Amino acid sequence: MNPDKIELENLSKSFEYFKVAQEIDSIDDIDYIKNIAKSYYKLYLKQQEVLVQLGVSNGKQHDNLWYRVRNSLCC
């Protein structure tokens, strides 16, 4: 998965991404990075649960997304 292929339209969000990307690039501890990735994904799943509770989603979108992310990281 290449984050450069994802376009952010909002300038402030682009700037925020740039700042965080620099911080991530400076991290040398791979276990720390793994925990960030796991936490991010778990928060995404929690968001999906909340959206289902609010009636905004049927809860099946995350399966498709995770499959695509996993395949882009593995291959």
C-alpha contacts under 8 A as a table, 3 or more apart, distances in Angstrom:
res1	aa1	res2	aa2	distance
1	M	69	V	6.74
1	M	72	S	5.01
1	M	73	L	6.17
2	N	5	K	5.75
2	N	6	I	7.64
3	P	6	I	5.42
4	D	7	E	7.30
8	L	11	L	7.47
8	L	13	K	6.82
8	L	14	S	5.84
9	E	13	K	7.84
9	E	14	S	7.48
10	N	13	K	5.31
10	N	14	S	6.27
11	L	14	S	5.00
11	L	15	F	6.21
12	S	15	F	5.07
12	S	16	E	6.15
13	K	16	E	5.00
13	K	17	Y	6.06
14	S	17	Y	5.07
14	S	18	F	6.18
15	F	18	F	5.04
15	F	19	K	6.35
16	E	19	K	5.22
16	E	20	V	6.31
17	Y	20	V	5.21
17	Y	21	A	5.88
18	F	21	A	5.08
18	F	22	Q	6.27
19	K	22	Q	5.34
19	K	23	E	6.52
20	V	23	E	5.02
20	V	24	I	6.17
21	A	24	I	5.06
21	A	25	D	6.08
22	Q	25	D	5.06
22	Q	26	S	6.34
23	E	26	S	5.23
23	E	27	I	6.77
24	I	27	I	5.42
24	I	33	I	7.88
27	I	30	I	7.74
27	I	33	I	7.55
29	D	32	Y	5.36
29	D	33	I	6.64
30	I	33	I	5.02
30	I	34	K	6.17
31	D	34	K	4.96
31	D	35	N	6.22
32	Y	35	N	5.17
32	Y	36	I	6.29
33	I	36	I	5.03
33	I	37	A	6.23
34	K	37	A	5.15
34	K	38	K	6.17
35	N	38	K	5.06
35	N	39	S	5.96
36	I	39	S	5.12
36	I	40	Y	6.01
37	A	40	Y	5.10
37	A	41	Y	6.21
38	K	41	Y	5.23
38	K	42	K	6.10
39	S	42	K	5.06
39	S	43	L	6.07
40	Y	43	L	5.15
40	Y	44	Y	6.21
41	Y	44	Y	4.92
41	Y	45	L	6.28
42	K	45	L	5.04
42	K	46	K	6.19
43	L	46	K	4.92
43	L	47	Q	6.11
44	Y	47	Q	5.03
44	Y	48	Q	6.37
45	L	48	Q	4.98
45	L	49	E	6.38
45	L	62	H	7.00
46	K	49	E	5.01
46	K	50	V	6.31
47	Q	50	V	5.11
47	Q	51	L	6.16
48	Q	51	L	5.06
48	Q	52	V	6.25
48	Q	57	S	7.43
48	Q	59	G	5.93
48	Q	62	H	7.16
49	E	52	V	5.19
49	E	53	Q	6.31
49	E	59	G	6.79
50	V	53	Q	4.98
50	V	54	L	6.18
51	L	54	L	5.02
51	L	55	G	6.13
51	L	56	V	5.12
51	L	57	S	5.49
51	L	59	G	7.59
52	V	55	G	4.94
52	V	56	V	5.82
52	V	57	S	4.88
52	V	58	N	5.69
52	V	59	G	5.75
53	Q	56	V	7.68
54	L	57	S	7.83
55	G	58	N	7.38
57	S	60	K	7.90
58	N	61	Q	7.65
59	G	62	H	6.80
60	K	63	D	5.83
60	K	64	N	7.41
61	Q	64	N	5.59
61	Q	65	L	6.48
62	H	65	L	5.04
62	H	66	W	5.98
63	D	66	W	5.36
63	D	67	Y	6.24
64	N	67	Y	5.21
64	N	68	R	6.43
65	L	68	R	5.21
65	L	69	V	6.19
66	W	69	V	5.03
66	W	70	R	5.88
67	Y	70	R	5.25
67	Y	71	N	6.14
68	R	71	N	5.25
68	R	72	S	6.18
69	V	72	S	5.19
69	V	73	L	6.27
70	R	73	L	5.26
70	R	74	C	6.12
71	N	74	C	5.18
71	N	75	C	5.96
72	S	75	C	5.74
